[in-house]
Amino acid sequence: MNFIDKLAASVARTGSVLCVGLDPLPTRLSESVESHCRRIVEETLPYAAAYKPNLAFFEALGPDGWAILDRIRRDIPADRIVIADAKRGDIGATAERYAHAMLHVLDADAVTVNPLMGLETIAPYLTDTTKAAYVLALTSNPGAADYLFDLAPRIAADLATLAHPGHAGMVVGATHPERLPDILRHHPDAALLIPGVGAQGGSVDALVKALAGHRGLPLVNVTRYIEYAAKPGEAAKRHHAALQALMPVHG
């Protein structure tokens, strides 16, 4: 099954475009990182089509961090999408090793990639039809205004020209909905990973308008409002319901 088919199946099976982020900060936890992440996955599983572990939070744990991440990844059912939030961006053999680590050793379905060193840095993540790269086009942070406001349409247009087996999707922030139509028109079939809903203040209603006519499937990532909720399952259920307006319409 190729990546887009698996993504579509996960969205259809769960009735959800929710992606739950895993950013475990030990100083905020009353349990081990591994127990915390396992509990979040278990409680949110009925409502999430995807999970996005942020590698920085696991790498910061030292040698044990990768092993914990690997075990958590194995706990996530095979019918859900796993996105390694690595934001890697490098050339040649280095990019190939990053891609191998994320997509084959960890066996993530997709990885976030920084394109600012050029299209050659993206190609190693797109050699397999079952995998994808979510390329940073317009991030949700205020610093996106420094460079990405100007570059995002070109990034999208260039990604649409790539002819590789894997899928080149995009990261586009919910905090800049007014800019999304001009970006998405250049790559109308791109799968989207959308941060910024929740703690950063992005609006679902604004997203619905901004994504009108876009053919690629969206995943909306929510991390803090679910991961650190008193009852993560209930928080995920609320977001699942709030995001129904972004579900694809068939027939």
Secondary structure, DSSP 4 states (H G I P E B T S, - for coil): --HHHHHHHHHHHHT--EEEEE---GGG-SS-HHHHHHHHHHHHGGG-SEEEEBHHHHHTTTHHHHHHHHHHHHHS-TTSEEEEEEEE---HHHHHHHHHIIIIIS--SEEEE--TT-GGGTGGGGSSTT-EEEEEEE-SSTTHHHHHHHHHHHHHHHHHT---SSEEEEEE-TT-GGGHHHHHTTSTT--EEE--BSTT-B-HHHHHHHTTT--SPEEEEE-HHHHTSSSHHHHHHHHHHHTGGGSPP--
